[in-house]
Amino acid sequence: MAYKNLVDLHIHTDNSDDGFDPVSLMGEYAIKSNLVVAAITDHCECNRYKKDGFDKTIRQSFDISIAEKENLKDKIKLIAGMELGQAMQALPEAEDALAARDYDFVIGSLHNVAGEEDFWKVDYKTRDAGKLLHRYYDELLELLEWGKFDTLAHINYPLRYIIGVEHIDLNLAEYETQIDDVLKLVISKNKALEVNTSGLRQPYGKLIPDVDILSRFKELGGKYVTIGSDAHHYYDVGAGITEGLDAIKQAGFDEITYFENRTPVMLKIE
């Protein structure tokens, strides 16, 4: 169905090491895509913080986003945020990033387990994908216990590569208890759960998480749900948001959440 309250809270610009387009172009395309709220959330990979220059680019991203927020204030609500990756693997760096600017919104994410490459770089011919996935969910629990972020990103991130790219056959029922533990901690820590639409554009072919996990989150008492395209190109801003809102509604939620000044704001799904 068509929605008037379209929101995209996960957008990367050329201030991310894997982004391509400037904040201005992302904002322009967000307006063309009829978004009412968009968040610039460039990467801050804590385990590569100074080595790869995230200490500089995350500050630059914020400053440019704030300027663009003012430029576009009559056309769209632009939010200045960041995606904080692997915080538990480099806590001083995570704390430095958080203190650097007054972010509206912080995404908590985990792209690799400690001591390993990003899941998209792992050589699954030599590694046990199942064991890595168990470690991933355990590390999500550690990240949530720390909890200095607003929404938990792409809860099934490794499956984009383990299943979507490598076609490794895993018995996902084996991970249900761990996923439940993660969802319960999201709720008890008063965090949001992200619906990431990037899987729809990739071989995985699914929302991350899908409607089954969203429904379980609702059943357990989940309240806050954010949604984001995980765009790294201007033309992916807003991609899959309608499908994501369909799933969120199907799971029983009537509202989605965005953040201003690190405070949740509820928006009717309509």
C-alpha positions as CSV (number, residue, x, y, z in Angstrom):
1,M,0.0,0.0,0.0
2,A,1.0,3.6,-0.3
3,Y,2.2,5.4,2.9
4,K,2.4,9.1,3.6
5,N,4.8,8.7,6.6
6,L,7.9,7.4,4.8
7,V,11.0,7.3,6.9
8,D,14.6,6.1,6.1
9,L,16.9,6.1,9.2
10,H,19.9,4.3,7.8
11,I,21.8,6.2,5.1
12,H,25.5,6.3,4.3
13,T,27.3,9.1,2.4
14,D,30.8,9.6,1.0
15,N,31.8,10.1,4.6
16,S,31.6,6.4,5.0
17,D,34.4,4.3,3.7
18,D,32.0,2.3,1.5
19,G,29.7,5.3,0.6
20,F,29.6,7.1,-2.7
21,D,27.5,10.3,-2.7
22,P,27.5,13.5,-0.7
23,V,25.0,14.4,2.0
24,S,23.4,17.0,-0.2
25,L,22.6,14.4,-2.9
26,M,21.2,12.0,-0.4
27,G,19.0,14.7,1.1
28,E,17.8,15.7,-2.4
29,Y,16.9,12.1,-3.3
30,A,15.2,11.7,0.1
31,I,12.9,14.5,-0.8
32,K,12.3,13.1,-4.3
33,S,11.4,9.8,-2.6
34,N,8.7,11.5,-0.6
35,L,10.4,10.8,2.8
36,V,9.3,12.9,5.7
37,V,12.3,11.9,7.9
38,A,15.8,10.8,6.8
39,A,18.8,10.1,8.9
40,I,22.4,10.4,7.8
41,T,24.2,7.6,9.7
42,D,27.7,7.2,8.4
43,H,29.9,4.4,9.6
44,C,32.0,4.6,12.7
45,E,33.9,1.3,12.9
46,C,35.3,1.4,16.4
47,N,37.8,-1.5,15.8
48,R,39.3,0.5,12.9
49,Y,38.6,4.0,14.4
50,K,41.9,5.8,13.9
51,K,43.6,3.3,11.5
52,D,41.0,4.0,8.8
53,G,40.2,7.6,9.7
54,F,36.7,7.2,11.2
55,D,37.7,9.6,14.0
56,K,37.8,12.3,11.4
57,T,35.0,11.2,9.0
58,I,32.3,10.8,11.6
59,R,32.8,14.4,12.8
60,Q,32.8,15.6,9.2
61,S,29.6,13.7,8.5
62,F,27.9,15.3,11.5
63,D,29.0,18.8,10.7
64,I,27.9,18.6,7.0
65,S,24.6,16.9,8.0
66,I,23.8,19.7,10.5
67,A,24.4,22.3,7.7
68,E,22.2,20.4,5.3
69,K,19.5,19.9,8.0
70,E,19.2,23.7,8.1
71,N,19.1,24.0,4.3
72,L,16.3,21.4,4.0
73,K,14.3,22.2,7.1
74,D,11.3,23.4,5.1
75,K,11.3,20.2,2.9
76,I,12.2,17.3,5.1
77,K,13.3,16.5,8.7
78,L,17.0,15.5,8.3
79,I,18.6,13.8,11.3
80,A,22.3,13.8,12.1
81,G,23.4,10.4,13.4
82,M,25.9,7.7,13.0
83,E,26.2,3.9,12.8
84,L,28.5,2.8,15.7
85,G,30.1,-0.5,14.8
86,Q,31.8,-3.0,17.1
87,A,31.7,-0.8,20.1
88,M,32.6,-3.6,22.5
89,Q,35.8,-4.4,20.6
90,A,37.1,-0.8,21.2
91,L,35.3,0.9,24.0
92,P,37.6,4.0,24.4
93,E,37.1,4.7,20.7
94,A,33.3,4.2,20.9
95,E,33.2,6.6,23.9
96,D,35.3,9.1,22.0
97,A,32.9,9.0,19.0
98,L,29.9,9.4,21.1
99,A,31.3,12.4,22.9
100,A,32.5,14.0,19.6
101,R,29.1,15.5,18.6
102,D,25.5,15.9,19.9
103,Y,24.0,13.2,17.7
104,D,20.2,12.9,17.2
105,F,20.4,9.2,16.6
106,V,22.9,6.4,17.1
107,I,22.6,3.0,15.5
108,G,24.4,0.1,17.2
109,S,25.7,-2.6,14.9
110,L,28.1,-5.6,14.7
111,H,29.7,-6.4,11.4
112,N,32.2,-8.9,12.6
113,V,32.8,-10.9,15.7
114,A,36.0,-10.2,17.7
115,G,39.2,-11.1,16.0
116,E,37.4,-11.9,12.7
117,E,36.8,-10.1,9.4
118,D,33.5,-8.6,8.4
119,F,31.0,-11.4,7.6
120,W,31.2,-10.4,3.9
121,K,34.9,-11.1,3.9
122,V,35.0,-14.4,5.8
123,D,36.3,-17.4,3.9
124,Y,33.5,-19.9,4.7
125,K,35.4,-22.7,3.1
126,T,37.8,-22.6,6.1
127,R,35.5,-21.3,8.9
128,D,32.4,-22.8,10.6
129,A,29.6,-20.5,9.7
130,G,27.3,-21.9,12.4
131,K,29.8,-21.3,15.2
132,L,30.5,-17.7,13.9
133,L,26.7,-17.1,14.0
134,H,26.4,-18.3,17.6
135,R,29.3,-15.9,18.5
136,Y,27.5,-13.1,16.7
137,Y,24.4,-13.4,18.8
138,D,26.4,-13.6,22.0
139,E,28.3,-10.4,21.1
140,L,25.0,-8.7,20.3
141,L,24.0,-9.4,23.9
142,E,27.2,-7.8,25.1
143,L,26.6,-4.8,22.9
144,L,23.0,-4.4,24.3
145,E,24.2,-4.7,27.9
146,W,26.5,-1.7,27.2
147,G,23.6,-0.1,25.4
148,K,24.8,3.4,24.5
149,F,22.9,3.6,21.2
150,D,19.3,3.9,20.2
151,T,18.4,1.1,17.8
152,L,20.0,-2.3,17.1
153,A,20.8,-2.7,13.4
154,H,20.2,-5.6,11.1
155,I,19.8,-8.3,13.7
156,N,20.5,-11.1,11.1
157,Y,23.3,-9.3,9.3
158,P,25.5,-12.4,8.8
159,L,22.7,-14.2,6.9
160,R,23.1,-11.7,4.1
161,Y,26.3,-13.5,3.3
162,I,26.1,-17.0,4.9
163,I,22.8,-17.8,3.2
164,G,22.4,-15.0,0.6
165,V,25.8,-15.2,-1.0
166,E,27.4,-18.5,0.2
167,H,24.1,-20.5,0.2
168,I,25.2,-22.4,3.3
169,D,22.4,-24.5,4.7
170,L,21.9,-23.6,8.4
171,N,19.2,-24.9,10.7
172,L,18.0,-21.5,11.9
173,A,15.8,-23.1,14.6
174,E,19.1,-23.7,16.4
175,Y,19.5,-19.9,17.0
176,E,15.9,-19.2,18.1
177,T,16.8,-19.1,21.8
178,Q,19.7,-16.7,21.3
179,I,17.5,-14.5,19.1
180,D,14.9,-14.4,21.7
181,D,17.5,-13.4,24.3
182,V,18.5,-10.6,22.1
183,L,15.0,-9.4,21.5
184,K,14.2,-9.5,25.2
185,L,17.3,-7.4,26.0
186,V,16.3,-4.9,23.3
187,I,13.0,-4.5,25.2
188,S,14.4,-4.4,28.7
189,K,17.0,-1.9,27.7
190,N,14.3,0.3,26.1
191,K,16.0,0.2,22.7
192,A,14.5,0.0,19.2
193,L,14.8,-2.8,16.7
194,E,15.8,-1.9,13.2
195,V,14.1,-3.2,10.1
196,N,16.8,-3.1,7.5
197,T,15.6,-3.3,3.9
198,S,19.0,-3.9,2.2
199,G,18.5,-7.6,2.1
200,L,15.7,-7.0,-0.5
201,R,18.3,-5.6,-2.9
202,Q,20.8,-8.4,-2.3
203,P,20.9,-12.1,-3.0
204,Y,19.5,-12.8,0.5
205,G,16.1,-11.4,-0.7
206,K,14.6,-10.7,2.7
207,L,14.1,-7.9,5.2
208,I,16.5,-8.0,8.1
209,P,14.7,-9.1,10.3
210,D,11.8,-10.7,8.5
211,V,8.2,-10.5,9.7
212,D,8.5,-13.7,11.9
213,I,11.2,-12.1,14.1
214,L,9.3,-8.8,14.1
215,S,6.1,-10.6,15.2
216,R,8.1,-12.3,18.0
217,F,9.5,-8.9,19.0
218,K,5.9,-7.6,19.3
219,E,4.8,-10.7,21.2
220,L,7.5,-10.3,23.7
221,G,6.5,-6.6,24.3
222,G,8.7,-4.7,21.8
223,K,7.7,-1.1,21.4
224,Y,10.2,0.7,19.2
225,V,10.9,-0.2,15.6
226,T,13.0,1.9,13.2
227,I,13.4,1.3,9.5
228,G,16.2,2.0,7.1
229,S,17.4,1.3,3.6
230,D,21.1,1.0,4.5
231,A,21.7,3.0,1.3
232,H,25.3,3.6,0.1
233,H,24.2,5.2,-3.2
234,Y,21.8,8.0,-3.7
235,Y,19.4,5.9,-5.8
236,D,18.9,3.4,-2.8
237,V,17.6,6.1,-0.4
238,G,14.1,5.0,0.5
239,A,14.4,1.6,-1.2
240,G,12.3,-1.1,0.3
241,I,10.7,1.2,2.9
242,T,7.1,0.4,1.7
243,E,7.8,-3.3,1.9
244,G,9.3,-2.8,5.4
245,L,6.3,-0.9,6.6
246,D,4.0,-3.6,5.3
247,A,5.9,-6.2,7.4
248,I,6.0,-3.9,10.5
249,K,2.2,-3.5,10.2
250,Q,1.7,-7.2,9.7
251,A,3.7,-7.9,12.9
252,G,1.2,-5.8,14.8
253,F,2.8,-2.4,15.1
254,D,0.9,0.8,14.4
255,E,3.8,3.2,14.8
256,I,7.4,3.5,13.8
257,T,10.1,5.4,15.7
258,Y,12.6,8.0,14.8
259,F,14.9,9.9,17.2
260,E,15.7,13.5,17.9
261,N,18.2,14.4,20.6
262,R,18.5,10.7,21.3
263,T,14.8,10.7,22.3
264,P,12.3,8.4,20.6
265,V,9.5,10.1,18.6
266,M,6.5,7.9,17.5
267,L,5.1,8.3,14.0
268,K,1.8,6.7,12.9
269,I,2.1,4.1,10.1
270,E,-0.3,5.6,7.6
